[in-house]
C-alpha cells in the first residue's frame, strides 16, 4: 500500500498516514528501521496483530476505507476469500490492496463479495521498497 506519512511519534513508533484507501488519516505501529521521515511517501504492508471478533456489513455505496475512529482504525473492505475449516484467515480488499485478517470465531456471514467494516485497536505497518 502506498501511504503518505503525515506525522511520526518516535517514542511510540507510531505513524499517522493517509492513502488512497482512506478519506482521512489512519495510524499504525511502524515495524521497520529507521522510522520514515515525516512528510514522505512509503510502501507498506498493513497487518492487524489481533484477531477480529466483530464486524458489521458495509454499504455497497461506501468506499473502501481506512480511517481513525474513537477505538482505533476503522477498516472497510470487500471479502475476497475465507479460509476453510481450521483456517481463520480472511482476505480483504481495501482499495487496490489486500489485507489478511484473522477472525476469532467461525467467520459465519463472511463470504466472498460481501463488504464488511470493523475496528482494529492497532495496525502494524511493514515497510518495503519497490
MIDOSE-1310 file (N, C-alpha, C; in nm, 2 decimals, decimal comma, always signed):
residues 130
xxxx	+0,08/-0,12/+0,00/+0,00/+0,00/+0,00/+0,09/+0,12/+0,00; +0,06/+0,22/-0,09/+0,13/+0,34/-0,09/+0,07/+0,44/+0,00; +0,15/+0,49/+0,10/+0,10/+0,58/+0,20/+0,18/+0,71/+0,20; +0,12/+0,81/+0,26/+0,20/+0,94/+0,28/+0,20/+0,96/+0,43
xxxx	+0,32/+0,97/+0,49/+0,34/+0,98/+0,64/+0,32/+1,12/+0,68; +0,21/+1,15/+0,75/+0,18/+1,29/+0,80/+0,26/+1,32/+0,93; +0,27/+1,22/+1,02/+0,33/+1,25/+1,15/+0,39/+1,13/+1,20; +0,50/+1,14/+1,28/+0,58/+1,03/+1,33/+0,60/+1,05/+1,48
xxxx	+0,56/+0,95/+1,56/+0,58/+0,95/+1,70/+0,70/+0,86/+1,73; +0,82/+0,91/+1,75/+0,94/+0,83/+1,76/+0,93/+0,74/+1,89; +0,88/+0,80/+2,00/+0,88/+0,72/+2,12/+0,79/+0,60/+2,11; +0,67/+0,62/+2,05/+0,57/+0,50/+2,04/+0,59/+0,43/+1,91
xxxx	+0,68/+0,47/+1,82/+0,70/+0,41/+1,69/+0,57/+0,40/+1,61; +0,49/+0,51/+1,62/+0,36/+0,52/+1,55/+0,37/+0,62/+1,44; +0,30/+0,59/+1,33/+0,29/+0,69/+1,22/+0,15/+0,71/+1,19; +0,12/+0,84/+1,17/-0,01/+0,88/+1,12/+0,00/+0,90/+0,97
xxxx	-0,08/+0,83/+0,89/-0,07/+0,83/+0,75/-0,20/+0,85/+0,68; -0,19/+0,88/+0,55/-0,31/+0,88/+0,46/-0,28/+0,80/+0,34; -0,38/+0,76/+0,27/-0,36/+0,68/+0,15/-0,48/+0,69/+0,06; -0,48/+0,64/-0,06/-0,59/+0,64/-0,15/-0,71/+0,55/-0,09
xxxx	-0,68/+0,46/+0,00/-0,78/+0,37/+0,05/-0,86/+0,45/+0,16; -0,82/+0,56/+0,20/-0,90/+0,63/+0,31/-0,94/+0,77/+0,27; -1,03/+0,82/+0,36/-1,07/+0,96/+0,34/-1,03/+1,05/+0,45; -0,94/+1,00/+0,53/-0,88/+1,07/+0,64/-0,74/+1,01/+0,67
xxxx	-0,71/+1,01/+0,80/-0,58/+0,96/+0,84/-0,61/+0,83/+0,91; -0,50/+0,75/+0,92/-0,50/+0,62/+0,99/-0,37/+0,62/+1,07; -0,36/+0,53/+1,17/-0,24/+0,52/+1,25/-0,20/+0,38/+1,25; -0,06/+0,36/+1,26/-0,01/+0,22/+1,26/+0,12/+0,23/+1,34
xxxx	+0,16/+0,11/+1,40/+0,29/+0,10/+1,46/+0,39/+0,06/+1,35; +0,49/+0,14/+1,34/+0,59/+0,12/+1,23/+0,69/+0,01/+1,28; +0,71/-0,10/+1,20/+0,79/-0,21/+1,23/+0,93/-0,21/+1,18; +0,95/-0,12/+1,08/+1,09/-0,12/+1,02/+1,18/-0,02/+1,08
xxxx	+1,31/-0,03/+1,05/+1,41/+0,07/+1,09/+1,47/+0,13/+0,96; +1,50/+0,25/+0,96/+1,46/+0,35/+1,06/+1,31/+0,39/+1,04; +1,26/+0,48/+1,13/+1,13/+0,54/+1,11/+1,13/+0,63/+0,99; +1,02/+0,64/+0,92/+1,02/+0,72/+0,80/+1,02/+0,87/+0,84
xxxx	+1,08/+0,96/+0,76/+1,07/+1,10/+0,79/+0,92/+1,15/+0,77; +0,89/+1,24/+0,85/+0,75/+1,30/+0,84/+0,74/+1,37/+0,70; +0,63/+1,36/+0,64/+0,61/+1,43/+0,51/+0,66/+1,35/+0,39; +0,68/+1,22/+0,40/+0,74/+1,14/+0,29/+0,64/+1,03/+0,26
xxxx	+0,66/+0,97/+0,14/+0,58/+0,86/+0,09/+0,65/+0,73/+0,13; +0,58/+0,62/+0,15/+0,63/+0,49/+0,18/+0,54/+0,38/+0,13; +0,59/+0,27/+0,11/+0,52/+0,15/+0,07/+0,52/+0,06/+0,19; +0,40/+0,01/+0,23/+0,38/-0,07/+0,35/+0,28/-0,18/+0,32
xxxx	+0,30/-0,29/+0,40/+0,20/-0,39/+0,41/+0,14/-0,37/+0,55; +0,01/-0,36/+0,55/-0,06/-0,34/+0,68/-0,11/-0,48/+0,73; -0,09/-0,50/+0,86/-0,14/-0,62/+0,93/-0,21/-0,58/+1,05; -0,30/-0,67/+1,10/-0,37/-0,65/+1,22/-0,32/-0,75/+1,32
xxxx	-0,25/-0,71/+1,43/-0,19/-0,81/+1,51/-0,29/-0,89/+1,60; -0,41/-0,85/+1,61/-0,51/-0,92/+1,69/-0,62/-0,97/+1,60; -0,68/-1,08/+1,64/-0,79/-1,13/+1,56/-0,91/-1,04/+1,56; -0,99/-1,04/+1,46/-1,11/-0,96/+1,45/-1,22/-1,04/+1,51
xxxx	-1,30/-0,99/+1,61/-1,40/-1,06/+1,67/-1,54/-1,01/+1,63; -1,55/-0,89/+1,58/-1,68/-0,84/+1,54/-1,67/-0,75/+1,42; -1,77/-0,76/+1,33/-1,77/-0,68/+1,21/-1,92/-0,65/+1,18; -1,94/-0,55/+1,10/-2,08/-0,52/+1,05/-2,08/-0,51/+0,90
xxxx	-2,19/-0,54/+0,84/-2,20/-0,52/+0,69/-2,17/-0,38/+0,66; -2,11/-0,36/+0,54/-2,08/-0,22/+0,50/-2,17/-0,20/+0,37; -2,21/-0,07/+0,36/-2,29/-0,03/+0,25/-2,21/-0,05/+0,12; -2,28/-0,10/+0,01/-2,21/-0,11/-0,12/-2,17/+0,02/-0,17
xxxx	-2,24/+0,13/-0,13/-2,20/+0,27/-0,18/-2,08/+0,32/-0,11; -2,05/+0,27/+0,01/-1,94/+0,32/+0,09/-1,81/+0,28/+0,02; -1,71/+0,37/+0,01/-1,58/+0,33/-0,05/-1,50/+0,25/+0,04; -1,40/+0,18/-0,02/-1,30/+0,11/+0,07/-1,23/+0,21/+0,15
xxxx	-1,20/+0,17/+0,27/-1,17/+0,28/+0,37/-1,07/+0,24/+0,48; -0,99/+0,33/+0,52/-0,91/+0,32/+0,64/-0,93/+0,46/+0,71; -0,97/+0,46/+0,83/-0,98/+0,59/+0,90/-0,97/+0,57/+1,05; -0,93/+0,68/+1,12/-0,92/+0,68/+1,26/-1,06/+0,69/+1,32
xxxx	-1,09/+0,60/+1,41/-1,22/+0,60/+1,48/-1,18/+0,62/+1,63; -1,29/+0,63/+1,72/-1,26/+0,65/+1,86/-1,19/+0,54/+1,93; -1,21/+0,41/+1,87/-1,15/+0,30/+1,94/-1,03/+0,24/+1,86; -0,99/+0,30/+1,75/-0,88/+0,25/+1,67/-0,90/+0,28/+1,52
xxxx	-0,85/+0,20/+1,44/-0,86/+0,22/+1,29/-0,98/+0,14/+1,24; -1,06/+0,22/+1,17/-1,18/+0,16/+1,11/-1,14/+0,11/+0,97; -1,16/-0,02/+0,95/-1,13/-0,08/+0,82/-1,25/-0,13/+0,75; -1,27/-0,09/+0,63/-1,39/-0,13/+0,55/-1,33/-0,19/+0,42
xxxx	-1,39/-0,30/+0,38/-1,34/-0,36/+0,25/-1,43/-0,48/+0,21; -1,39/-0,53/+0,10/-1,46/-0,64/+0,03/-1,39/-0,78/+0,07; -1,47/-0,87/+0,11/-1,42/-1,01/+0,14/-1,38/-1,07/+0,00; -1,26/-1,12/-0,01/-1,22/-1,18/-0,13/-1,22/-1,34/-0,12
xxxx	-1,18/-1,38/+0,00/-1,17/-1,52/+0,03/-1,18/-1,55/+0,18; -1,23/-1,67/+0,21/-1,24/-1,71/+0,35/-1,17/-1,84/+0,37; -1,08/-1,86/+0,47/-1,02/-1,98/+0,49/-1,11/-2,10/+0,52; -1,07/-2,22/+0,49/-1,15/-2,34/+0,52/-1,15/-2,37/+0,66
xxxx	-1,20/-2,49/+0,70/-1,21/-2,54/+0,84/-1,07/-2,53/+0,90; -1,06/-2,47/+1,02/-0,94/-2,46/+1,09/-0,85/-2,35/+1,04; -0,89/-2,28/+0,93/-0,81/-2,17/+0,88/-0,88/-2,04/+0,90; -0,84/-1,96/+1,00/-0,92/-1,84/+1,04/-0,89/-1,71/+0,96
xxxx	-0,82/-1,73/+0,84/-0,77/-1,61/+0,77/-0,88/-1,57/+0,66; -0,90/-1,44/+0,66/-0,99/-1,38/+0,56/-0,91/-1,28/+0,48; -0,93/-1,29/+0,34/-0,86/-1,20/+0,25/-0,96/-1,08/+0,23; -0,91/-0,96/+0,26/-1,00/-0,84/+0,25/-0,93/-0,74/+0,15
xxxx	-1,01/-0,70/+0,05/-0,96/-0,59/-0,04/-0,99/-0,46/+0,02; -0,89/-0,38/+0,04/-0,90/-0,24/+0,09/-0,84/-0,16/-0,02; -0,92/-0,09/-0,10/-0,88/-0,01/-0,22/-0,82/-0,11/-0,31; -0,70/-0,09/-0,36/-0,64/-0,19/-0,45/-0,55/-0,29/-0,38
xxxx	-0,54/-0,28/-0,25/-0,46/-0,37/-0,17/-0,53/-0,48/-0,10; -0,46/-0,59/-0,06/-0,52/-0,70/+0,01/-0,46/-0,70/+0,15; -0,55/-0,71/+0,25/-0,51/-0,72/+0,39/-0,56/-0,86/+0,44; -0,47/-0,94/+0,50/-0,51/-1,07/+0,55/-0,55/-1,04/+0,70
xxxx	-0,67/-1,09/+0,73/-0,73/-1,07/+0,86/-0,76/-1,20/+0,93; -0,72/-1,22/+1,05/-0,75/-1,34/+1,13/-0,88/-1,31/+1,20; -0,98/-1,40/+1,19/-1,10/-1,39/+1,27/-1,10/-1,49/+1,38; -1,15/-1,44/+1,50/-1,15/-1,52/+1,62/-1,28/-1,59/+1,65
xxxx	-1,35/-1,63/+1,54/-1,48/-1,70/+1,55/-1,50/-1,78/+1,43; -1,61/-1,84/+1,41/-1,64/-1,93/+1,29/-1,63/-1,86/+1,16; -1,65/-1,72/+1,16/-1,65/-1,65/+1,04/-1,78/-1,65/+0,97; -1,88/-1,70/+1,04/-2,02/-1,70/+0,98/-2,06/-1,57/+0,93
xxxx	-2,12/-1,57/+0,81/-2,16/-1,45/+0,75/-2,05/-1,38/+0,66; -1,93/-1,44/+0,66/-1,83/-1,38/+0,58/-1,82/-1,47/+0,45; -1,85/-1,40/+0,34/-1,84/-1,47/+0,21/-1,79/-1,38/+0,11; -1,72/-1,43/+0,01/-1,66/-1,35/-0,10/-1,77/-1,26/-0,16
xxxx	-1,73/-1,13/-0,18/-1,81/-1,03/-0,24/-1,88/-0,95/-0,14; -1,89/-0,99/-0,02/-1,96/-0,92/+0,09/-1,86/-0,81/+0,14; -1,92/-0,69/+0,17/-1,84/-0,58/+0,22/-1,86/-0,57/+0,37; -1,76/-0,56/+0,45/-1,77/-0,55/+0,59/-1,69/-0,43/+0,64
xxxx	-1,71/-0,40/+0,77/-1,64/-0,29/+0,84/-1,62/-0,34/+0,98; -1,50/-0,30/+1,03/-1,47/-0,34/+1,17/-1,36/-0,24/+1,22; -1,34/-0,24/+1,35/-1,24/-0,16/+1,42/-1,13/-0,24/+1,47; -1,01/-0,20/+1,44/-0,89/-0,27/+1,49/-0,82/-0,17/+1,59
xxxx	-0,80/-0,21/+1,71/-0,73/-0,11/+1,81/-0,59/-0,08/+1,76; -0,53/-0,16/+1,68/-0,39/-0,14/+1,64/-0,37/-0,20/+1,50; -0,30/-0,13/+1,42/-0,25/-0,18/+1,29/-0,10/-0,17/+1,29; -0,03/-0,26/+1,22/+0,11/-0,25/+1,21/+0,15/-0,23/+1,06
xxxx	+0,25/-0,15/+1,04/+0,30/-0,12/+0,90/+0,44/-0,18/+0,88; +0,45/-0,27/+0,78/+0,57/-0,33/+0,75/+0,62/-0,26/+0,62; +0,72/-0,18/+0,63/+0,77/-0,11/+0,51/+0,84/-0,21/+0,41; +0,83/-0,17/+0,28/+0,91/-0,25/+0,18/+0,94/-0,15/+0,07
xx	+1,03/-0,19/-0,02/+1,07/-0,10/-0,13/+1,04/-0,17/-0,26; +1,00/-0,09/-0,36/+0,97/-0,14/-0,49/+1,10/-0,14/-0,58
